[in-house]
Amino acid sequence: MSIRIVTDSTCDLPEATTNEYGITVVPLYVNIGSRSYLDGVDLSREEFYERLPDYDPPPTTAAPGPERFRRIYEGLAANGATEILSIHISISLSAVVDSARSGAQQTKAVPVTVFDSRQLSLGTGFLVAAAAQAAAKAVPWRRSLPPWKP
């Protein structure tokens, strides 16, 4: 049994933690003016916050689509996942949960449970880390798995 954990970039977990537990982090889109960036991929947190006072209009975010989640879930299944727990930012703050649920419904290779953390930032991150630690205890070799990158 291999339970894999998926979350989104709003969880604010350090990369060392996501790497240690093989947590897959799906980046949200950060929209600044007419440009769109993948959070933590095309735009670092440091760069975002350094430039924040100069943004006019203020930046917005967007959730990845269901197809992105489906591809991630299917990729994890192809790499040995027998179950997936996908934990995300509060549905009252973002459409990520809806998108992840749609992607999960389209996934046939592995059971996927999508969980609304009802939190943001490290409130979500702490739930994700606890789930990953529990999954690692269930399967001791699990900690040696690298995060799957789509």
C-alpha positions as CSV (number, residue, x, y, z in Angstrom):
1,M,0.0,0.0,0.0
2,S,1.4,3.4,-1.0
3,I,-0.6,6.4,0.1
4,R,0.5,9.6,-1.6
5,I,-0.3,13.1,-0.5
6,V,-1.1,16.0,-2.9
7,T,-1.6,19.6,-1.9
8,D,-1.4,23.1,-3.5
9,S,1.2,25.8,-3.3
10,T,-0.8,27.8,-0.8
11,C,0.2,25.3,2.0
12,D,3.5,27.2,2.4
13,L,5.4,24.0,3.5
14,P,9.2,24.2,3.2
15,E,10.6,22.3,0.2
16,A,12.6,20.2,2.6
17,T,9.4,18.9,4.2
18,T,7.6,18.2,0.8
19,N,10.8,16.4,-0.4
20,E,11.2,14.3,2.8
21,Y,7.7,13.0,2.6
22,G,7.2,12.9,-1.1
23,I,4.4,15.4,-1.1
24,T,3.2,16.5,-4.5
25,V,2.6,20.3,-4.6
26,V,0.4,21.6,-7.3
27,P,1.2,25.3,-8.0
28,L,-1.6,27.8,-8.3
29,Y,-1.5,30.6,-10.9
30,V,-0.5,34.1,-9.8
31,N,-1.9,36.7,-12.2
32,I,0.0,40.0,-12.3
33,G,-1.3,42.4,-14.8
34,S,-1.6,40.5,-18.1
35,R,1.0,37.8,-17.1
36,S,0.3,34.6,-15.3
37,Y,2.9,32.8,-13.3
38,L,3.0,29.3,-11.6
39,D,3.4,30.0,-7.9
40,G,6.8,28.9,-6.7
41,V,7.9,27.8,-10.2
42,D,7.9,30.9,-12.4
43,L,7.7,33.4,-9.5
44,S,9.4,32.9,-6.1
45,R,7.8,34.0,-2.9
46,E,10.7,36.4,-2.3
47,E,10.3,38.0,-5.7
48,F,6.5,38.2,-5.2
49,Y,6.7,39.9,-1.9
50,E,9.6,42.3,-2.9
51,R,7.4,43.5,-5.8
52,L,4.1,43.5,-4.0
53,P,4.0,47.2,-3.2
54,D,4.4,48.1,-6.9
55,Y,1.6,45.9,-8.3
56,D,-1.3,47.9,-9.7
57,P,-3.8,46.4,-9.9
58,P,-3.2,43.9,-7.1
59,P,-2.4,40.4,-8.1
60,T,-5.0,37.6,-8.2
61,T,-4.7,33.9,-8.2
62,A,-6.4,31.1,-10.2
63,A,-6.8,27.4,-9.5
64,P,-5.3,24.8,-11.9
65,G,-7.9,23.0,-13.9
66,P,-9.3,19.5,-13.3
67,E,-7.3,18.0,-16.1
68,R,-4.1,19.1,-14.3
69,F,-5.2,17.2,-11.2
70,R,-6.3,14.2,-13.2
71,R,-2.8,14.0,-14.8
72,I,-1.1,14.3,-11.4
73,Y,-3.3,11.6,-9.9
74,E,-2.8,9.3,-12.8
75,G,1.0,9.9,-12.7
76,L,1.1,9.0,-9.1
77,A,-0.8,5.9,-9.7
78,A,1.6,4.9,-12.5
79,N,4.4,5.4,-10.0
80,G,2.9,3.0,-7.5
81,A,0.3,5.0,-5.5
82,T,-2.5,2.8,-4.3
83,E,-4.4,5.7,-2.7
84,I,-4.2,9.5,-2.9
85,L,-5.2,12.0,-0.3
86,S,-5.4,15.5,-1.8
87,I,-5.6,18.3,0.8
88,H,-6.2,21.9,-0.3
89,I,-6.9,25.5,0.7
90,S,-10.4,26.3,2.0
91,I,-13.2,26.1,-0.6
92,S,-14.4,29.4,0.8
93,L,-11.2,31.1,-0.5
94,S,-10.4,29.3,-3.7
95,A,-11.8,27.0,-6.4
96,V,-8.9,24.5,-5.9
97,V,-11.0,21.9,-4.0
98,D,-13.7,21.9,-6.8
99,S,-11.0,21.5,-9.4
100,A,-9.3,18.7,-7.5
101,R,-12.6,16.9,-6.9
102,S,-13.4,17.1,-10.7
103,G,-10.0,15.7,-11.4
104,A,-10.5,13.0,-8.9
105,Q,-13.8,12.0,-10.4
106,Q,-12.1,11.6,-13.8
107,T,-9.3,9.4,-12.3
108,K,-9.9,5.7,-12.8
109,A,-6.5,4.3,-11.9
110,V,-6.5,5.0,-8.1
111,P,-8.9,6.1,-5.4
112,V,-8.5,9.8,-4.6
113,T,-9.9,11.5,-1.5
114,V,-10.1,15.3,-1.8
115,F,-10.1,17.1,1.6
116,D,-11.1,20.8,2.1
117,S,-8.7,21.9,4.9
118,R,-10.9,24.9,5.7
119,Q,-7.6,26.7,6.2
120,L,-5.0,28.6,4.3
121,S,-1.2,28.8,4.4
122,L,0.4,26.8,7.2
123,G,-3.0,25.9,8.6
124,T,-3.3,23.7,5.5
125,G,0.4,22.9,5.6
126,F,0.3,21.4,9.1
127,L,-2.6,19.1,8.0
128,V,-0.6,18.0,5.0
129,A,2.5,17.3,7.0
130,A,0.5,15.3,9.6
131,A,-1.1,13.3,6.8
132,A,2.3,12.6,5.2
133,Q,3.8,11.6,8.5
134,A,0.9,9.2,9.1
135,A,1.3,7.7,5.6
136,A,5.0,7.3,6.2
137,K,4.3,5.3,9.4
138,A,1.9,3.1,7.6
139,V,4.5,2.3,5.0
140,P,8.0,2.8,6.5
141,W,9.8,2.8,3.2
142,R,7.5,5.6,2.0
143,R,9.8,8.4,3.3
144,S,12.4,7.4,0.7
145,L,10.0,8.2,-2.2
146,P,10.8,11.4,-4.0
147,P,7.9,13.8,-4.8
148,W,6.4,13.1,-8.1
149,K,6.8,15.9,-10.6
150,P,4.3,16.1,-13.5
